[in-house]
């Protein structure tokens, strides 16, 4: 045998060294798990594939659910040339070269599918490089992204693609994939004769949050640990599974959509007075590694937006929670945040201040910015007094009830009411006090005019 002659079974040996997730990648739609809403009989994407008319597509969904695999299956079924790009590695030069090759191939009747993994990582110039070739039909573009395409993909390119939302795999679907890999002797772990109870496989599926790739990786590590244990036949026990898992995989991206989805869920649970849900979403964010000070800032916002003066103590408690997180750090600070979100959840709710300030902002933007009325201005100099500054100002402390019958808004907004307290919590007392102020103002008699400065 010569030095450079191929070793027998080298290809098979190399294949067995590839990660389990790659070896078990589905090759046909029949092997593909999940996404029945798209590729089930009569469903939209399945119909396009069967007609060989997929056009350009964007697959949007979390990691490990088969976006790349589905693109490869489509390429195989439509008999198209498949070119895979990584948005992390490719630049403009590589893109233009591939586009030129695709244009030449089209002239000879060959279709090209260009698959771009993590397309959201391409900048505007890189995305624009694909646009003319998509328009001309030189390529069919399939992009995969974990981020919301509305925010991450150029509008011009997005308008020429059909977006399909892929869902995380269910626990049952992942369990079936794991069972298949344990039985498959060619691509999977079948030759190891492993034993694994259904409850163990369910535990792996539960902890990997719908990510088949992560589940395969855990199973592969667990299989190695089971072999090392020396038991015959090797068995993946609960302890082995726990060692392989180490820590639950939580779908999260601090700069991505899941970041905003979870903080939205936390905020809306607090607003809806549901402390259990609020604690759960808080825990999801903390355990996934979110910046605790970011959470603290958002919790402070909840206090002023959704509780307001119905319970003024809410703001103080949330500021104290923020200081506690800053002072003692994590994980000790997680209980301070938990205390804050539970307090906010059970506190009386009012958005009266939030609404009032929104109305103020609207009026500032939409109405003329009239000058401050003269009687509300200070007059520290003789010239200013001569110009009428402070004239007719009524000093509230000299009036019975401490409420003067004096206009404090500009003329174009003189009857505007912004703050309307609710009947919740302390705001009920504030509402009663405002009614009393209104009565006193209406019955107030003007005292001798003064120029007392405020």
N, C-alpha and C positions, 0 to 999 in steps of 0.2 A: 504494500500500500504506500502510495506517495505521500509526501509531507502535506500537500495541499488537497489531497483527495478527501471528500466528505466522510466523516465517521458514520457508520451505520447507526440508524435510529437517532441521529443527532437532532433531527427536527422534532421527533417525539420527546426526546429528553429535554430539549429547550422549552417545548410547550408545557411540560410538567413543572418547570421552574417559574413560569409566569404566575402572577397572583391568581388565587382562586376566582376572584370576581371577574377577571379578564377571561379566564378559561371557560367560565360558565355563562359568558355573554350569550344571550339568545341569538339564534341565526335566522329564525323565521317568526312570523306573527303568531304562529301556533305555540311557540315556546315563550313568547313575550308575556310577561305578567303585568296586570294592571292596565289602567287607561281604557277600560271598556267603553267609557263615554265617548271616546274618540275613534277607537279601532274595532269596536264590536260590529257585528253585521249591520249594515245600513247606516252606520254612524258616519259623520262628515269626513273625517280623515280617511277612514277605510274606503269610502266611496271614491275619494280622490285617488287613492293608491290603486284601487282596482281599475280605474279608468286611465291610469298612467298620466294623470293630470294634476299633480300636486302643486305646481307653481312654487313660489318661494314661501318659506314658512319660518316662523319663530316659535320655538318650544320654550315655554316659560314654566319653571317649576323648581322645587328644591333639589338638592344634590342626591345622586344615587338612585334615581327613579327610572333611568333608561332613556334619557334624551339622546345621547350619542348612539346608543344601540338602535333606537327607532330610526334615526337618520340612516344608519348603515343598512338596515333592513329595507328601507324605502329605496335606497340606491340599488340594492341587489334585485328587488322585485321589478324595478323600472329599467333595469339593464343600463344604468348610467355610470359614467366614470365618477368615482368618489374621491374627492380631495378634501383632506381634513386639515383645518387651520387651528392653531391655538392663538387666541387673542393675546396671550401673555408673551409669545415668542415672535410672532410675525410682524413685519413692518411694511411700509408702503412699497418698498422695492419688491419684496416677495409677492405681495398682493398683485402688483401690476404684471409680474412675470406669469403668474398663474392665470390671470385674466386674459393675457395675450394667448397663452396656450389653449385656453378654453374656447376663445374665438376661432382659432384655427381648427380646432377639433370639430366645432359646429359646422364648419364648411364641408367637412367630410362626413357629416351625418351623425357624429358622436355627441351625445348629451353629457353635460358635466354637472354634477351636484357638488357644490362647495359647502362643506359643513364647517361652521365656526363655533368652536366651544368658547364659552364665556364671552360672547359677542359684546356684552356690556363693557368689557375692558378696552375695546377699540375706541380711540378718540374720534372726533368728528371727521378729521381728514381721512383717517383710515376707513371709516364707514362710507364716506363719500366716494372712495375709490371703487366700491362695488356698484354704486348706483347706476351708472350708464350701462353696465353689463347685465344687470338685472332687468333694466328697461328694454334692452335689445333682445333679451332672451338667450344671451350667450351662456348664462349659467342659471341654475336653480339654486338659490341660496337657502340653506337651512341653518338658522342660528339657534344656539342653546344659551339660555341665561337663567340665573337664579334671581335676577333683579327685575323689577317692574319695567317692561319695555317702554311704557309711556314716558318714563323718566330717563332711560338710559340709551335709547336708540333714536337716531335722527328721524324727525317726522317724515321727511321725504322717503327714506328707506323703509320706514315702518308702514307707510301707506301702500307700499308695493308688496307687502308680505301679509300672509294670514297668520294671526297669532293663535296658537293653541295652548291652553293652560293644562299642564300635567299635574296630577295629584300625587301626594305621597302614597306609597304602597301601604296596604293594611297589614296588620300583624299576621292574619291568616295567609295572605299572599307571600309574605316573607318566610313564614314557616314552611310553606310548600316549596319555595325556592331552596331553602336549606335542606329539606328532605331530598330534593332532587340531586343536590350536590353530594349528599352522603351516599346516594345509591349509584351515581354515575361513575363507572370505572374508567372511562376514557378521558373525561375532562375534569371530573370531580374528585371526591375522596373515597370512592367506592372500594378501591384496592386496600384501604386501611381497615376495612371491616369494623368501623366505629359504631358504637352504640350511643344513642342520645335520646333521652326521654322527651316526649312532646312538651312537657312543662319547661325543660331546659331550652328547647328551641323557641318557645313562646317568650321566655325571659330575654333571650338574645334579640328577638324581634321587637319586643317592647322597648328595650333599652336603646335601640338604634333608630328610633323615631322615623320609620318609614324609609330608611336609606338602605337599599339592598347591598350596595357596595360595602358600607360599614358592617352590615350583618355578615357578609361573606368573610370580611377580614377578621372579625371576631371568631367566627367558626374555624377559620384556618389556624389561628393562634391556639384556640381550645383543642383542636385536633393534635397539634404538636405537643401540647402539655399532657394530653391523654396518653399519647404514645410513650412519653417520658416517664409516666407514672408506673409503668411496668405491669399493669393489670392486663389480663387476657380474657376475652377480647378487650381492647382499649375502650374505655367509656368516658364520655364527657359528663362529669358529675357537676353538682351545683357549685362546689368549691372551685372547680376548674373553670366553669363558666364565669364565676365572679372574678377570678383572677384575670381572665381574658378580657372581660369588659372594662375593669378598672373604674371607669367613670362613665355615666350615661352620656350618650351623644345627644346634645340638644341643638336643634336647628336654630341657628341664630347668626345674624350678621349685624355688627354694631352700626354699620353705615348703610345697611340695606333695608328692604321693605319689612322684614320680620322684626327689625328693631322698632319700626313705627307701628306695626300691627300689635305688638305686645304692650307698648306703652299706651296705645289706644284702648286695648282691652282693660288694662289697669285703671285708666282714668274713667272709663265708662262704667266699670264695676263699682268704683267709689261713688260716682254720681248716682248710681242706681241703688245705693245703700246696701250693697252686698259684700260684707266683710270677708266671707269665705272665698268668693271669686277674686276679690282684690288681693288677698294673701297669696292665692295660687299664682296669679299673673306676676305679682311681685317676686315670688320665689323663682318662677321661670326666668325672669330677667337676671336676678342675682346669680343663680346657679349657672347660667350660660355665660357669665363674665361681664355683664354690663357695668359700666362705670357707675358706682354707687352715688357719686355726687350728681351725675346726670339725673338719676332717679329722684334724688332729694330735691333738685331744682323743680322737676315736674310735679312732685308732691306739694311743694310750696305753691305752685301755680293752681293746683286743684283747690287748695285751701281758700284762695282769694276768688277763684272763678265760680266754684260750686257751693261754697259754704258762706263766704263773705261775712257780713255782720249778723247772720243768723247765729253764729258762734264765733265771736272774735278771738277766742282762745285757740282756735284751730291754727291760725297763722303762727302764733307764738310756739305752739307745740311742734309744728313742722320745721320752724327755724331751729328749734332746739334739736330736733332729729338730724337736721343737716349738720349742725355743729358737732353732734355726737359722732356722726359718720366721719367727719373731718378729723376729729380729735382721736378717736380710738381705732379708726380704720375697720377693715373687714377681716374675718367674718363677724367680729363682735358687733359691728354697727348694723348688721342686718335686722336685729331686733328693734333698734330705734326706728328704722324705716317701717317695720311691721307694725309697731305701735302707732305710728303716724297714719298709715293707711287704714287701720281698723278704726281709729278715732274719727277720721274723715268719713268713713263709710257710715258710721252710726250717728254722726252729727246731723242736726237739722240742715236742710239744704235751701240755698237761695242763690239765684244768679242775678239778683237785682242790681248789684254793683257792676257786674260784667255787662249787663244790658245797658245800664245808665252810661257807663263810660263809652260803650259802642255808639250810643246816640250822640254823646258829646263829640266824638271823633267825626261822626257824619256831619254834624252841624258846622264844625270847624272847617271841614272840607267844602261844604256845599253853600254856606252862607257868607255874606260879606263880613270881614273882620272889622267890626265897628270899634271905635276907640273906647277906652275905659271911660264911663260916665264921670263928669267933672267932680261930682260930690263924693266919689270913691277915691279920688286922688289925694295924696299928701301935698301939703303946700309949705315946704321948708323955707321958701324965700318970699320976700315981698312981691316980686314980679309974678310968681306963680299964684299968690293969693289974689293979685290984681287981675289975673286972667280967669279967676273963678274956680281955681283948684280948691276942693274941699268945701265949696259953698253948698249949704243945705244938707251937709252930712249930719246924720243923727247918731249920737253915741249911745249904743244899746244899753250900757250900764246905767244911763240916766233915765231909762224908760221903765215903767212898771212892767214886770214880767220879763224884762231884758230882751224884748223883741220890738224893734222899731218898724213902723210902716214905711219902708224905704225900698225902692227898686234897686237890685244889685246886678241884674243882667242888663246887657245893652238893649236898646229899644227894639231891635228886630227880633229879639228872643225873650221879651219881657215876661211872657206867660208860659214859657217852656218849662216842662217838668221832666226831669231825667230820672231821679231816683225814686222808685216806687217799692218800698219795703214790703215783704211778704208777711204772712202771719206765722212764719216758722221761727221757733227759738226766740232769741233776743230781738230779732227784727219786729216781732209783734209789739214789744215795748217801744222800739224806735218808731213804729207806725203810729202808736198812740201819742207819742211825744210830738211827732210831726203834725198830727191833727190839732194838738193843743197849740203848737206854734202858729199854725194857720189861723186858729180862732183869735189868738192874741194879736197877730198882725192886723187882722181885720178890725179889731176893736181898739187898736192902739191910737192914742191921740198924740199928735206931734208936740214935743216939748220945745222950749225956745231953741232956735237954731244955734248950733255950735260949730266951731271949726276944730274940735278936738281931734288930734291925729290918732289913727288906728294903732 
